[in-house]
Amino acid sequence: MTEHVDDGLQEAARRHLWMHFTRMSAAPDQEIPVIVRGEGVWVYDQNGKRYLDGLSGLFTSQIGHGRTELAEAAARQASTLAYFPVWSYAHPTAVELAARIADLTPGDLNRIFFTGGGSEAVESAWKLARQYFRVTGQPERTKVVSRNIAYHGATMGALSITGLPEIKTPFEPLVPGSVRVPNTNFYRAPYFGDDLEAFGRWAADAIEQAILMEGAETVAAVFLEPVQNAGGCFPPPPGYFPRVREICDRHGVLLVSDEVICAWGRLGHYFGSERFGYQPDMITMAKGLTSGYSPLGALAVSDRLVEPFLNGASFLHGITFAGHPVSAAVALANIDVFEKEHLLDHVRTHESAFMASLETLRDLPIVGDVRGAGYFYGIELVKDKETKETFDDDEAEHLLRGFLSGALYDAGLICRADDRGDPVVQLAPPLTCGPEEFAYMTDVLRSVLTEAWAQI
């Protein structure tokens, strides 16, 4: 099937579409990529060229594109009840989905607060933590701890928790009370040699030090991703999360597992906290909950945190489109696909082959590190493998935006070339991918990274 170039579409995009996190100054000189169709793990642009969706859209398209069962579920629901809020009301799809998510969450996270997306889920978690402590007699507990370089969302509260100064500065002053601690980038660890467990203890203990420095009685929650996205897929060292759980319990602080990316199979489990053996007090989720077929996010909350709100208090928070009937129906159909096609087993079976394929790129002089878990990997790029010397800002700009982003796309691979931290290429393909797709991604990366190194 061949699409046709639509110059009018290009002009309209340049004139009217405000693309997110995008430098629009480049638009007058470059054709804006316009994706018009998806099928399985592939997407097609307006010129008919196909690309392997190596980032699942934005860590979202877990089951791939063009799944008619999800489209049909949306149509059935829209023809029955297209919209009704969950403000003082319920509707069947929201009720069924809340129960189904609660059956899958670890431990006693049995209450589901729906949102429109991931940032709203993180925002809701901080607001809930603050009000919970207020109604239980600890109103001074308002602060949160999160990690350097971590991205937790774009709304003002979620942005305040985010650890990326360059995307926060334009919007300051932000919500006060957010404190930063080291992340788990072992490749850039200041010491510890090859002792990964010692590094994990140090990184976890830094959270306790921050809590004590702020005053434990003022700290509400710690926000952590199972595998940190920004910076390039930092997995946790062995023992890290159980130690963090102990620290939070010792000081009466809530542990929020931000799984907007890591939930719904990305790490081979419904929730990343299951993979790494820790019990959070709350889990934020979005993206893969519907595989992107309709917008939806959620916050799963432990019974303990819900209890005060069952005895008189009202959580003073709500979102118009949260728990949208059509989105909830799509999410239910999405979970059906997970179960019917055994996607969690598929990821766990094939993740080692995916990692092994990417590991072959270590022989390239530009590749410093390959890391991640499940179907979620980052490749860190360096100037010098021996010293781990990274690129300066101008060099990174030229490498990532001046060459890699365009070259990878032209070669038929959609992934992320990013410098939130040190320069990395990230891959998070649909969970249906297998060895054939792994080889395709690795071959494209080898060719393009080799060309990139020749230009340095």
NORMOHU-V737064 format. One record per residue. N is the residue number from 1. RES is the residue in three letters. PSI is psi in radians with two decimals (none if undefined). OMEGA is omega in whole degrees, -180 to 180 (* if undefined). Layout:
# NORMOHU-V737064
n = {N;N}
res = {RES;RES}
psi = {PSI;PSI}
omega = {OMEGA;OMEGA}
This chain:
# NORMOHU-V737064
n = {1;2;3;4;5;6;7;8;9;10;11;12;13;14;15;16;17;18;19;20;21;22;23;24;25;26;27;28;29;30;31;32;33;34;35;36;37;38;39;40;41;42;43;44;45;46;47;48;49;50;51;52;53;54;55;56;57;58;59;60;61;62;63;64;65;66;67;68;69;70;71;72;73;74;75;76;77;78;79;80;81;82;83;84;85;86;87;88;89;90;91;92;93;94;95;96;97;98;99;100;101;102;103;104;105;106;107;108;109;110;111;112;113;114;115;116;117;118;119;120;121;122;123;124;125;126;127;128;129;130;131;132;133;134;135;136;137;138;139;140;141;142;143;144;145;146;147;148;149;150;151;152;153;154;155;156;157;158;159;160;161;162;163;164;165;166;167;168;169;170;171;172;173;174;175;176;177;178;179;180;181;182;183;184;185;186;187;188;189;190;191;192;193;194;195;196;197;198;199;200;201;202;203;204;205;206;207;208;209;210;211;212;213;214;215;216;217;218;219;220;221;222;223;224;225;226;227;228;229;230;231;232;233;234;235;236;237;238;239;240;241;242;243;244;245;246;247;248;249;250;251;252;253;254;255;256;257;258;259;260;261;262;263;264;265;266;267;268;269;270;271;272;273;274;275;276;277;278;279;280;281;282;283;284;285;286;287;288;289;290;291;292;293;294;295;296;297;298;299;300;301;302;303;304;305;306;307;308;309;310;311;312;313;314;315;316;317;318;319;320;321;322;323;324;325;326;327;328;329;330;331;332;333;334;335;336;337;338;339;340;341;342;343;344;345;346;347;348;349;350;351;352;353;354;355;356;357;358;359;360;361;362;363;364;365;366;367;368;369;370;371;372;373;374;375;376;377;378;379;380;381;382;383;384;385;386;387;388;389;390;391;392;393;394;395;396;397;398;399;400;401;402;403;404;405;406;407;408;409;410;411;412;413;414;415;416;417;418;419;420;421;422;423;424;425;426;427;428;429;430;431;432;433;434;435;436;437;438;439;440;441;442;443;444;445;446;447;448;449;450;451;452;453;454;455;456}
res = {MET;THR;GLU;HIS;VAL;ASP;ASP;GLY;LEU;GLN;GLU;ALA;ALA;ARG;ARG;HIS;LEU;TRP;MET;HIS;PHE;THR;ARG;MET;SER;ALA;ALA;PRO;ASP;GLN;GLU;ILE;PRO;VAL;ILE;VAL;ARG;GLY;GLU;GLY;VAL;TRP;VAL;TYR;ASP;GLN;ASN;GLY;LYS;ARG;TYR;LEU;ASP;GLY;LEU;SER;GLY;LEU;PHE;THR;SER;GLN;ILE;GLY;HIS;GLY;ARG;THR;GLU;LEU;ALA;GLU;ALA;ALA;ALA;ARG;GLN;ALA;SER;THR;LEU;ALA;TYR;PHE;PRO;VAL;TRP;SER;TYR;ALA;HIS;PRO;THR;ALA;VAL;GLU;LEU;ALA;ALA;ARG;ILE;ALA;ASP;LEU;THR;PRO;GLY;ASP;LEU;ASN;ARG;ILE;PHE;PHE;THR;GLY;GLY;GLY;SER;GLU;ALA;VAL;GLU;SER;ALA;TRP;LYS;LEU;ALA;ARG;GLN;TYR;PHE;ARG;VAL;THR;GLY;GLN;PRO;GLU;ARG;THR;LYS;VAL;VAL;SER;ARG;ASN;ILE;ALA;TYR;HIS;GLY;ALA;THR;MET;GLY;ALA;LEU;SER;ILE;THR;GLY;LEU;PRO;GLU;ILE;LYS;THR;PRO;PHE;GLU;PRO;LEU;VAL;PRO;GLY;SER;VAL;ARG;VAL;PRO;ASN;THR;ASN;PHE;TYR;ARG;ALA;PRO;TYR;PHE;GLY;ASP;ASP;LEU;GLU;ALA;PHE;GLY;ARG;TRP;ALA;ALA;ASP;ALA;ILE;GLU;GLN;ALA;ILE;LEU;MET;GLU;GLY;ALA;GLU;THR;VAL;ALA;ALA;VAL;PHE;LEU;GLU;PRO;VAL;GLN;ASN;ALA;GLY;GLY;CYS;PHE;PRO;PRO;PRO;PRO;GLY;TYR;PHE;PRO;ARG;VAL;ARG;GLU;ILE;CYS;ASP;ARG;HIS;GLY;VAL;LEU;LEU;VAL;SER;ASP;GLU;VAL;ILE;CYS;ALA;TRP;GLY;ARG;LEU;GLY;HIS;TYR;PHE;GLY;SER;GLU;ARG;PHE;GLY;TYR;GLN;PRO;ASP;MET;ILE;THR;MET;ALA;LYS;GLY;LEU;THR;SER;GLY;TYR;SER;PRO;LEU;GLY;ALA;LEU;ALA;VAL;SER;ASP;ARG;LEU;VAL;GLU;PRO;PHE;LEU;ASN;GLY;ALA;SER;PHE;LEU;HIS;GLY;ILE;THR;PHE;ALA;GLY;HIS;PRO;VAL;SER;ALA;ALA;VAL;ALA;LEU;ALA;ASN;ILE;ASP;VAL;PHE;GLU;LYS;GLU;HIS;LEU;LEU;ASP;HIS;VAL;ARG;THR;HIS;GLU;SER;ALA;PHE;MET;ALA;SER;LEU;GLU;THR;LEU;ARG;ASP;LEU;PRO;ILE;VAL;GLY;ASP;VAL;ARG;GLY;ALA;GLY;TYR;PHE;TYR;GLY;ILE;GLU;LEU;VAL;LYS;ASP;LYS;GLU;THR;LYS;GLU;THR;PHE;ASP;ASP;ASP;GLU;ALA;GLU;HIS;LEU;LEU;ARG;GLY;PHE;LEU;SER;GLY;ALA;LEU;TYR;ASP;ALA;GLY;LEU;ILE;CYS;ARG;ALA;ASP;ASP;ARG;GLY;ASP;PRO;VAL;VAL;GLN;LEU;ALA;PRO;PRO;LEU;THR;CYS;GLY;PRO;GLU;GLU;PHE;ALA;TYR;MET;THR;ASP;VAL;LEU;ARG;SER;VAL;LEU;THR;GLU;ALA;TRP;ALA;GLN;ILE}
psi = {2.22;2.25;2.94;2.41;2.31;1.71;-0.54;-0.64;-0.74;-0.81;-0.72;-0.68;-0.77;-0.62;-0.56;-0.44;2.13;1.75;2.48;2.48;0.75;2.37;1.77;-0.18;-0.39;-0.28;-0.71;-0.39;-0.21;2.60;2.28;2.22;2.17;1.92;2.19;-0.28;2.60;2.55;1.94;-2.18;0.08;2.59;2.79;2.42;-3.12;-0.22;0.00;-0.02;2.48;2.68;2.44;2.19;1.39;0.06;0.16;0.84;-1.44;1.16;0.61;-0.75;1.22;-0.74;0.08;3.14;2.73;0.43;1.83;-0.44;-0.56;-0.68;-0.69;-0.65;-0.70;-0.77;-0.75;-0.78;-0.73;-0.56;-0.26;-0.94;1.77;-0.63;2.42;2.48;2.89;0.50;1.72;-0.04;2.92;2.79;2.75;-0.74;-0.64;-0.72;-0.85;-0.72;-0.72;-0.77;-0.68;-0.72;-0.77;-0.59;-0.44;-0.41;2.63;2.61;-2.42;0.54;1.37;-0.07;2.29;2.10;1.99;2.62;-3.13;-0.32;-2.96;-0.81;-0.71;-0.56;-0.76;-0.78;-0.77;-0.66;-0.75;-0.76;-0.72;-0.75;-0.78;-0.76;-0.61;-0.84;-0.54;-0.80;-0.23;0.28;0.31;1.03;-0.30;-0.21;1.65;-0.30;2.79;2.67;2.34;3.11;2.69;2.42;-0.17;2.45;2.19;0.09;3.05;-0.20;2.87;-0.69;-0.85;-0.65;-0.59;-0.59;-0.46;2.52;0.67;1.67;-0.65;-0.42;-0.04;-0.64;-0.75;-0.28;0.13;2.66;2.45;-3.04;2.16;2.80;0.35;2.23;2.47;2.52;2.92;2.61;-2.99;0.68;1.58;-0.51;-0.55;0.36;2.41;-0.48;-2.86;-0.16;-2.15;0.16;1.51;-0.67;-0.68;-0.70;-0.73;-0.71;-0.75;-0.79;-0.69;-0.76;-0.45;-0.51;-0.74;-0.71;-0.70;-0.71;-0.79;-0.67;-0.71;-0.39;1.89;-0.55;-0.12;-0.08;2.22;-0.77;2.74;2.22;2.10;2.46;2.52;-0.86;2.08;2.27;-1.15;2.40;-0.35;0.97;1.26;1.87;2.78;2.49;2.78;2.32;-0.11;-0.93;-0.71;-0.63;-0.71;-0.71;-0.75;-0.73;-0.79;-0.78;-0.70;-0.57;0.17;0.51;2.48;2.55;2.02;2.12;1.86;1.79;0.57;-0.63;-0.76;-0.23;3.03;0.87;-0.18;-0.58;0.27;0.14;2.82;-0.62;2.37;-0.50;-0.52;-0.73;-0.70;0.17;0.75;2.69;1.88;2.87;-0.47;2.63;2.21;2.53;2.79;-2.35;-1.65;-0.13;-0.62;0.10;0.44;0.05;-0.28;2.56;2.37;2.45;3.02;2.76;2.09;2.31;2.44;2.70;-0.63;-0.69;-0.44;-0.52;-0.82;-0.44;-0.05;-0.02;0.76;-0.66;2.61;2.25;1.95;1.21;2.48;2.79;2.27;-0.84;0.13;2.37;0.44;2.32;-0.76;-0.77;-0.70;-0.69;-0.69;-0.74;-0.72;-0.74;-0.61;-0.79;-0.63;-0.75;-0.77;-0.82;-0.81;-0.67;0.10;0.87;-0.58;-0.77;-0.69;-0.79;-0.79;-0.58;-0.65;-0.13;-0.60;-0.61;-0.65;-0.84;-0.76;-0.67;-0.80;-0.58;-0.46;-0.30;-0.13;-0.32;-0.19;2.41;-0.35;-0.22;2.02;-0.71;2.58;2.18;2.82;-2.83;2.76;-2.20;0.92;1.71;2.63;2.50;1.96;2.35;2.42;2.80;-0.54;2.01;-0.60;-0.77;-0.16;0.42;2.29;-3.13;2.52;3.09;-0.77;-0.71;-0.73;-0.68;-0.81;-0.76;-0.88;-0.96;-0.53;-0.43;-1.06;-0.82;-0.84;-0.70;-0.71;-0.73;-0.79;-0.51;-0.03;0.40;2.15;2.05;-2.89;2.16;1.97;2.68;0.71;1.48;-2.50;2.71;2.30;2.78;2.24;2.54;2.30;1.26;2.92;2.60;-0.13;-0.11;2.71;-2.86;-0.64;-0.75;-0.62;-0.79;-0.70;-0.86;-0.78;-0.70;-0.77;-0.78;-0.75;-0.79;-0.84;-0.71;-0.59;-0.74;-0.66;-0.75;-0.62;-0.37;-0.15;none}
omega = {-178;175;-180;178;179;-179;178;178;177;-179;179;178;180;-173;-168;-174;176;-177;-174;179;-175;176;-176;178;-180;-172;-178;-176;-174;174;178;177;179;-179;-172;-173;175;179;-178;-179;-176;170;-174;179;-175;177;179;180;-179;-178;172;-178;-175;177;-178;-176;172;-179;-166;-170;-172;-174;179;-173;172;-179;-174;-179;177;177;180;177;178;-179;180;-178;-179;180;-180;176;-175;-179;164;-176;173;173;180;177;170;169;-167;-175;177;179;-178;-179;178;180;-177;176;-179;177;-176;-178;179;173;-172;178;-168;-179;-175;176;-176;176;177;-178;-172;179;179;177;178;177;-179;-180;179;180;179;179;-178;-179;177;-179;177;-177;177;172;177;-174;180;178;-178;-171;176;177;175;-170;176;175;-177;176;180;176;-170;174;-170;177;179;178;178;178;-179;-177;-179;-174;-173;178;178;-172;-177;-173;-180;4;180;178;-178;172;178;-172;-175;176;-180;174;-174;177;-177;179;-180;-180;-176;176;-179;177;-180;-175;-176;-179;177;177;179;178;179;-178;177;-179;176;176;178;179;179;178;-179;179;-180;-172;-173;-178;179;-174;-180;-169;170;179;-179;169;176;168;-176;-177;-175;-174;174;168;177;176;180;173;178;177;-175;-175;174;178;177;179;178;-179;179;179;-178;-174;177;-177;179;176;179;177;-179;-174;176;175;-166;178;174;166;-176;179;178;177;175;180;-177;179;176;-178;-173;166;175;-178;178;174;176;173;171;-178;176;172;-174;178;176;-172;176;-178;174;-176;177;172;-180;174;176;-169;-180;180;-178;-178;180;-170;-180;-178;173;-174;172;-179;176;177;-170;-173;178;-176;-173;-173;180;-180;-178;-176;-179;179;179;177;177;179;178;178;178;179;175;179;177;-176;-176;-175;176;-174;178;176;-180;180;-178;179;-170;-175;-180;177;177;179;-179;179;179;-180;180;180;-179;179;178;-177;-178;-176;179;-175;172;-173;177;-180;178;175;-172;-173;175;177;-179;-177;-176;174;-176;-178;-176;-177;-174;-180;-180;-180;174;-172;-179;179;179;178;180;-177;-172;-175;-180;-178;-166;-176;180;-177;178;178;179;-179;175;179;173;175;-178;170;-165;176;169;-165;176;-176;-179;165;-178;179;177;-173;174;-175;178;-178;178;-174;-180;179;177;-179;179;-179;-178;179;178;-180;-180;-179;-176;179;175;178;179;-179;-179;-179;-176;*}
